[in-house]
């Protein structure tokens, strides 16, 4: 393995760690944090959730269309690898995006304190 490949792998690992920290960090923002800090952490996490969900859906749909031949695969394509990808690997991206979305939705701070009504 050459140095360029090692650099690419290291960059991909750093990106994965940053994504994990973004998703987890967005759910543990203290209540007294400023609105700017909340946005700084939660906006990229929502973007991550959207990208992962859409990416997973697109790859699953495309892969399911390749399996019966609706979309033609390249002549040199490994059909076993394509099936493995669509049935095992790609759903994990969809699940990851859905779980990040659920975590962000469930950890949403209350928008405002309830207003006390007079008697």
Backbone as ProteinMPNN parsed JSONL, in Angstrom:
{"seq_chain_A": "XXXXXXXXXXXXXXXXXXXXXXXXXXXXXXXXXXXXXXXXXXXXXXXXXXXXXXXXXXXXXXXXXXXXXXXXXXXXXXXXXXXXXXXXXXXXXXXXXXXXXXXXXXXXXXXXXXXXXXX", "coords_chain_A": {"N_chain_A": [[0.85, -1.175, 0.0], [0.628, 2.145, -0.924], [1.892, 5.45, 0.065], [0.03, 7.435, -0.609], [-2.43, 6.125, -0.591], [-2.577, 5.401, 2.086], [-2.741, 7.938, 3.251], [-5.241, 8.73, 2.278], [-6.893, 6.813, 3.508], [-6.474, 7.473, 6.19], [-7.544, 10.048, 6.218], [-10.21, 9.442, 5.637], [-10.888, 7.987, 7.929], [-10.652, 9.984, 9.878], [-12.716, 11.651, 9.038], [-14.95, 9.98, 9.456], [-14.843, 9.754, 12.249], [-15.298, 12.434, 12.929], [-17.9, 12.713, 11.949], [-19.274, 10.939, 13.649], [-18.799, 12.184, 16.121], [-20.106, 14.578, 15.652], [-22.82, 13.79, 15.373], [-23.328, 12.559, 17.879], [-22.511, 14.568, 19.643], [-24.368, 16.576, 19.131], [-26.623, 15.776, 20.453], [-26.125, 16.075, 23.113], [-26.003, 18.71, 24.125], [-25.605, 21.159, 26.556], [-28.26, 22.618, 28.543], [-27.97, 25.374, 29.036], [-26.558, 26.377, 26.95], [-25.699, 28.633, 24.303], [-27.784, 29.906, 21.65], [-26.39, 30.16, 19.264], [-24.289, 28.318, 19.621], [-25.746, 25.951, 19.781], [-26.815, 25.851, 17.177], [-24.433, 25.735, 15.725], [-23.589, 23.169, 16.257], [-25.823, 21.499, 15.835], [-26.85, 21.99, 13.217], [-24.902, 20.974, 11.299], [-25.206, 18.303, 12.081], [-27.868, 17.727, 11.4], [-27.604, 18.024, 8.667], [-25.842, 15.932, 8.16], [-27.537, 13.78, 8.856], [-29.507, 14.003, 6.869], [-27.983, 13.643, 4.5], [-26.935, 11.028, 4.871], [-29.3, 9.503, 5.006], [-30.524, 9.999, 2.503], [-28.467, 9.12, 0.817], [-28.323, 6.393, 1.525], [-30.928, 5.577, 0.749], [-30.898, 6.113, -2.046], [-28.826, 4.419, -2.958], [-29.836, 1.911, -2.224], [-32.226, 1.772, -3.717], [-31.206, 2.018, -6.346], [-29.55, -0.249, -6.392], [-31.439, -2.267, -6.025], [-32.774, -2.036, -8.408], [-30.824, -2.844, -10.171], [-30.49, -5.521, -9.6], [-32.688, -7.18, -10.749], [-32.207, -6.499, -13.362], [-33.289, -4.183, -14.429], [-31.829, -1.842, -14.479], [-28.928, -1.888, -16.274], [-26.026, -3.642, -15.39], [-22.461, -3.223, -15.506], [-20.515, -5.193, -17.772], [-18.338, -6.356, -16.599], [-19.01, -6.397, -13.954], [-19.221, -7.538, -10.594], [-21.591, -9.569, -9.641], [-22.291, -10.839, -7.286], [-21.045, -9.23, -5.371], [-22.44, -6.858, -5.834], [-25.019, -7.62, -5.023], [-24.504, -8.209, -2.336], [-23.825, -5.683, -1.466], [-26.252, -4.193, -1.816], [-28.102, -5.556, -0.229], [-26.947, -5.832, 2.259], [-24.885, -3.898, 2.984], [-25.646, -1.211, 2.113], [-28.189, -0.702, 3.423], [-27.315, -0.073, 5.996], [-26.366, 2.549, 5.871], [-28.75, 3.929, 5.452], [-30.096, 3.242, 7.846], [-28.347, 4.42, 9.701], [-28.654, 7.161, 9.054], [-31.391, 7.468, 9.675], [-31.361, 6.893, 12.423], [-29.718, 8.979, 13.415], [-31.368, 11.115, 12.756], [-33.588, 10.504, 14.401], [-32.368, 10.71, 16.932], [-31.658, 13.423, 16.956], [-34.182, 14.602, 16.76], [-35.389, 13.639, 19.085], [-33.8, 14.818, 21.027], [-34.272, 17.443, 20.905], [-34.25, 20.749, 22.073], [-36.556, 22.282, 24.371], [-38.792, 24.566, 22.875], [-39.795, 26.897, 24.014], [-40.472, 28.088, 27.307], [-43.458, 27.091, 29.006], [-46.164, 29.373, 29.188], [-47.345, 30.885, 32.054], [-50.673, 30.938, 33.044], [-53.026, 33.285, 34.165], [-55.325, 33.068, 36.967]], "CA_chain_A": [[0.0, 0.0, 0.0], [1.441, 3.341, -1.05], [1.615, 6.53, 1.016], [-1.186, 8.165, -0.984], [-3.581, 5.333, -0.123], [-2.598, 5.528, 3.553], [-3.258, 9.279, 3.574], [-6.681, 8.72, 2.005], [-7.536, 6.034, 4.551], [-6.419, 8.258, 7.423], [-8.516, 11.138, 6.075], [-11.549, 8.847, 5.746], [-11.103, 7.66, 9.338], [-10.905, 11.243, 10.588], [-14.049, 12.109, 8.651], [-15.921, 9.137, 10.161], [-14.838, 10.159, 13.659], [-15.954, 13.74, 13.009], [-19.341, 12.482, 11.784], [-19.784, 10.333, 14.875], [-18.785, 13.214, 17.154], [-21.152, 15.552, 15.309], [-24.12, 13.219, 15.695], [-23.445, 12.354, 19.323], [-22.385, 15.862, 20.306], [-25.579, 17.38, 18.945], [-27.675, 15.338, 21.377], [-25.716, 16.337, 24.492], [-25.711, 20.125, 24.336], [-26.208, 21.572, 27.832], [-29.417, 23.505, 28.443], [-27.621, 26.793, 29.086], [-25.763, 26.734, 25.774], [-26.282, 29.702, 23.501], [-28.439, 29.492, 20.408], [-25.351, 30.046, 18.242], [-23.591, 27.053, 19.838], [-26.667, 24.88, 19.387], [-26.857, 25.809, 15.708], [-23.125, 25.329, 15.242], [-23.468, 21.723, 16.398], [-26.981, 20.756, 15.339], [-27.042, 22.144, 11.767], [-24.157, 19.926, 10.59], [-25.755, 16.988, 12.407], [-29.055, 17.553, 10.543], [-27.087, 17.829, 7.318], [-25.346, 14.561, 8.152], [-28.689, 12.873, 8.843], [-30.136, 14.061, 5.541], [-27.088, 13.036, 3.506], [-26.878, 9.581, 5.076], [-30.588, 8.915, 4.663], [-30.692, 10.066, 1.048], [-27.442, 8.251, 0.234], [-28.772, 5.016, 1.709], [-32.104, 5.321, -0.096], [-30.52, 6.093, -3.466], [-28.053, 3.213, -3.247], [-30.719, 0.75, -2.117], [-33.126, 1.768, -4.88], [-30.413, 1.706, -7.542], [-29.123, -1.641, -6.306], [-32.599, -3.142, -6.242], [-33.079, -1.991, -9.832], [-29.776, -3.58, -10.882], [-30.636, -6.964, -9.354], [-33.466, -7.88, -11.771], [-31.787, -6.112, -14.702], [-33.948, -2.954, -14.889], [-30.653, -1.039, -14.814], [-27.893, -2.836, -16.68], [-24.725, -3.549, -14.735], [-21.34, -3.379, -16.435], [-20.221, -6.595, -18.082], [-17.314, -6.845, -15.67], [-19.494, -6.227, -12.579], [-19.317, -8.718, -9.739], [-22.996, -9.56, -9.211], [-22.359, -11.224, -5.881], [-20.694, -8.03, -4.608], [-23.556, -5.917, -5.962], [-26.099, -8.096, -4.163], [-24.055, -8.026, -0.957], [-23.897, -4.248, -1.182], [-27.62, -3.689, -1.716], [-28.872, -6.223, 0.822], [-26.292, -5.786, 3.565], [-24.11, -2.701, 3.293], [-26.374, 0.043, 1.898], [-29.185, -0.414, 4.461], [-26.689, 0.512, 7.182], [-26.349, 4.002, 5.705], [-30.12, 4.379, 5.699], [-30.353, 3.115, 9.285], [-27.532, 5.434, 10.359], [-29.321, 8.438, 8.866], [-32.655, 7.466, 10.428], [-31.042, 6.972, 13.853], [-29.261, 10.343, 13.716], [-32.58, 11.946, 12.72], [-34.362, 10.231, 15.614], [-31.645, 11.269, 18.073], [-31.783, 14.883, 16.915], [-35.57, 14.947, 17.052], [-35.651, 13.341, 20.491], [-33.013, 15.669, 21.92], [-34.549, 18.849, 20.593], [-34.543, 21.512, 23.283], [-37.891, 22.89, 24.359], [-38.736, 25.835, 22.142], [-40.033, 27.992, 24.964], [-41.122, 27.647, 28.536], [-44.886, 27.355, 28.966], [-46.576, 30.646, 29.784], [-48.295, 30.685, 33.163], [-51.925, 31.679, 32.842], [-53.66, 33.804, 35.382], [-56.562, 32.372, 37.373]], "C_chain_A": [[0.896, 1.238, 0.0], [1.051, 4.425, -0.054], [0.352, 7.316, 0.674], [-2.432, 7.439, -0.488], [-3.703, 5.438, 1.389], [-3.136, 6.892, 3.978], [-4.76, 9.345, 3.361], [-7.432, 7.944, 3.078], [-7.559, 6.794, 5.869], [-7.423, 9.404, 7.371], [-9.935, 10.604, 6.207], [-11.864, 8.489, 7.198], [-11.392, 8.918, 10.147], [-12.3, 11.77, 10.289], [-15.129, 11.296, 9.363], [-15.998, 9.503, 11.641], [-15.531, 11.505, 13.845], [-17.467, 13.599, 12.855], [-19.947, 11.906, 13.051], [-19.841, 11.372, 15.992], [-19.877, 14.245, 16.909], [-22.529, 15.029, 15.714], [-24.334, 13.067, 17.179], [-23.413, 13.693, 20.052], [-23.643, 16.71, 20.206], [-26.683, 16.979, 19.913], [-27.347, 15.653, 22.826], [-25.336, 17.78, 24.741], [-26.372, 20.544, 25.647], [-27.311, 22.604, 27.633], [-29.072, 24.98, 28.402], [-26.773, 27.242, 27.902], [-26.481, 27.806, 24.956], [-26.916, 29.127, 22.236], [-27.402, 29.301, 19.308], [-24.591, 28.73, 18.384], [-24.469, 25.876, 19.433], [-26.697, 24.737, 17.865], [-25.546, 25.312, 15.132], [-22.975, 23.811, 15.283], [-24.617, 20.988, 15.705], [-27.195, 20.876, 13.824], [-26.203, 21.129, 10.989], [-24.69, 18.517, 10.877], [-27.015, 16.715, 11.579], [-28.631, 17.322, 9.096], [-26.554, 16.409, 7.154], [-26.5, 13.567, 8.063], [-29.348, 12.844, 7.468], [-29.283, 13.371, 4.49], [-27.061, 11.518, 3.646], [-28.179, 8.897, 4.67], [-30.787, 8.889, 3.148], [-29.704, 9.136, 0.349], [-27.866, 6.788, 0.341], [-29.951, 4.672, 0.827], [-31.734, 5.198, -1.567], [-29.767, 4.815, -3.809], [-28.916, 1.951, -3.166], [-31.624, 0.662, -3.344], [-32.363, 1.403, -6.152], [-29.981, 0.244, -7.538], [-30.26, -2.608, -6.544], [-33.039, -3.125, -7.705], [-32.034, -2.733, -10.672], [-30.004, -5.088, -10.746], [-31.491, -7.67, -10.416], [-33.111, -7.476, -13.204], [-32.504, -4.897, -15.26], [-32.882, -1.927, -15.278], [-29.551, -2.039, -15.125], [-26.599, -2.578, -15.912], [-23.642, -3.711, -15.802], [-21.049, -4.861, -16.635], [-19.225, -7.194, -17.104], [-17.761, -6.762, -14.205], [-19.566, -7.565, -11.857], [-20.726, -8.72, -9.133], [-23.171, -9.998, -7.764], [-22.05, -10.011, -4.996], [-21.816, -6.993, -4.68], [-24.712, -6.324, -5.055], [-25.737, -7.9, -2.695], [-24.187, -6.564, -0.561], [-25.335, -3.808, -0.941], [-28.383, -4.307, -0.546], [-28.241, -6.121, 2.203], [-25.679, -4.426, 3.885], [-24.944, -1.419, 3.194], [-27.466, 0.307, 2.934], [-28.585, 0.178, 5.737], [-26.606, 2.034, 7.071], [-27.728, 4.587, 5.974], [-30.435, 4.332, 7.194], [-29.593, 4.173, 10.069], [-28.206, 6.801, 10.249], [-30.617, 8.539, 9.658], [-32.378, 7.582, 11.925], [-30.529, 8.358, 14.256], [-30.458, 11.291, 13.718], [-33.407, 11.75, 13.986], [-33.689, 10.819, 16.847], [-31.769, 12.788, 18.116], [-33.198, 15.328, 17.258], [-35.876, 14.741, 18.531], [-34.911, 14.233, 21.456], [-33.24, 17.153, 21.669], [-34.882, 19.595, 21.876], [-35.945, 22.09, 23.216], [-37.819, 24.273, 23.724], [-38.948, 27.044, 23.053], [-40.708, 27.422, 26.202], [-42.625, 27.947, 28.443], [-45.231, 28.643, 29.71], [-47.616, 30.358, 30.864], [-49.523, 31.546, 32.914], [-52.486, 32.128, 34.176], [-54.944, 33.07, 35.697], [-57.734, 33.278, 37.268]], "O_chain_A": [[1.805, 1.36, 0.821], [0.009, 4.335, 0.594], [-0.327, 7.811, 1.573], [-3.379, 8.071, -0.019], [-4.809, 5.552, 1.918], [-3.894, 6.994, 4.943], [-5.478, 9.943, 4.162], [-8.5, 8.373, 3.514], [-8.559, 6.761, 6.587], [-8.08, 9.7, 8.369], [-10.78, 11.25, 6.827], [-12.997, 8.671, 7.645], [-12.276, 8.92, 11.003], [-12.985, 12.276, 11.178], [-16.119, 11.861, 9.826], [-17.084, 9.557, 12.218], [-16.268, 11.695, 14.812], [-18.23, 14.278, 13.541], [-21.017, 12.337, 13.481], [-20.825, 11.434, 16.73], [-20.501, 14.731, 17.852], [-23.313, 15.751, 16.33], [-25.4, 13.405, 17.693], [-24.197, 13.922, 20.972], [-23.942, 17.484, 21.116], [-27.592, 17.769, 20.168], [-28.211, 15.512, 23.692], [-24.413, 18.042, 25.513], [-27.566, 20.313, 25.838], [-27.292, 23.369, 26.668], [-29.801, 25.766, 27.797], [-26.319, 28.385, 27.87], [-27.71, 27.869, 24.928], [-26.612, 28.009, 21.819], [-27.52, 28.378, 18.501], [-24.278, 28.089, 17.381], [-23.996, 24.92, 18.819], [-26.613, 23.628, 17.337], [-25.537, 24.555, 14.162], [-22.302, 23.233, 14.43], [-24.397, 19.963, 15.058], [-27.685, 19.929, 13.209], [-26.735, 20.473, 10.093], [-24.632, 17.642, 10.013], [-27.21, 15.595, 11.107], [-29.235, 16.516, 8.388], [-26.788, 15.764, 6.132], [-26.444, 12.617, 7.281], [-29.703, 11.778, 6.967], [-29.797, 12.601, 3.679], [-27.153, 10.801, 2.649], [-28.157, 7.829, 4.058], [-31.176, 7.865, 2.586], [-30.066, 8.444, -0.602], [-27.78, 6.036, -0.629], [-29.984, 3.602, 0.22], [-32.199, 4.29, -2.256], [-30.037, 4.194, -4.836], [-28.737, 1.027, -3.959], [-31.768, -0.407, -3.939], [-32.821, 0.577, -6.94], [-30.041, -0.425, -8.57], [-30.082, -3.644, -7.184], [-33.617, -4.099, -8.187], [-32.341, -3.199, -11.77], [-29.738, -5.842, -11.681], [-31.049, -8.688, -10.948], [-33.648, -8.042, -14.157], [-32.357, -4.593, -16.444], [-33.019, -1.229, -16.283], [-29.276, -2.936, -14.328], [-26.141, -1.44, -15.802], [-23.889, -4.271, -16.87], [-21.314, -5.678, -15.753], [-19.263, -8.391, -16.817], [-16.963, -7.031, -13.306], [-19.927, -8.586, -12.441], [-21.01, -7.951, -8.215], [-24.108, -9.565, -7.094], [-22.719, -9.792, -3.987], [-22.106, -6.324, -3.688], [-25.316, -5.478, -4.396], [-26.574, -7.472, -1.9], [-24.612, -6.25, 0.551], [-25.611, -3.119, 0.042], [-29.224, -3.644, 0.062], [-28.924, -6.303, 3.211], [-25.935, -3.867, 4.952], [-24.936, -0.618, 4.129], [-27.658, 1.466, 3.304], [-29.285, 0.864, 6.482], [-26.76, 2.734, 8.072], [-27.859, 5.613, 6.641], [-30.984, 5.289, 7.741], [-30.137, 4.761, 11.003], [-28.316, 7.519, 11.242], [-30.908, 9.581, 10.246], [-33.091, 8.301, 12.626], [-30.873, 8.854, 15.329], [-30.557, 12.168, 14.576], [-33.875, 12.722, 14.579], [-34.366, 11.367, 17.716], [-31.961, 13.372, 19.183], [-33.389, 16.318, 17.964], [-36.541, 15.568, 19.156], [-35.343, 14.397, 22.597], [-32.496, 18.003, 22.158], [-35.697, 19.133, 22.674], [-36.462, 22.358, 22.131], [-36.905, 25.05, 23.999], [-38.33, 28.091, 22.858], [-41.415, 26.416, 26.145], [-43.014, 28.958, 27.858], [-44.642, 28.947, 30.747], [-48.621, 29.686, 30.627], [-49.415, 32.734, 32.61], [-52.415, 31.416, 35.178], [-55.582, 32.512, 34.805], [-58.857, 32.871, 37.566]]}, "name": "protein", "num_of_chains": 1, "seq": "XXXXXXXXXXXXXXXXXXXXXXXXXXXXXXXXXXXXXXXXXXXXXXXXXXXXXXXXXXXXXXXXXXXXXXXXXXXXXXXXXXXXXXXXXXXXXXXXXXXXXXXXXXXXXXXXXXXXXXX"}
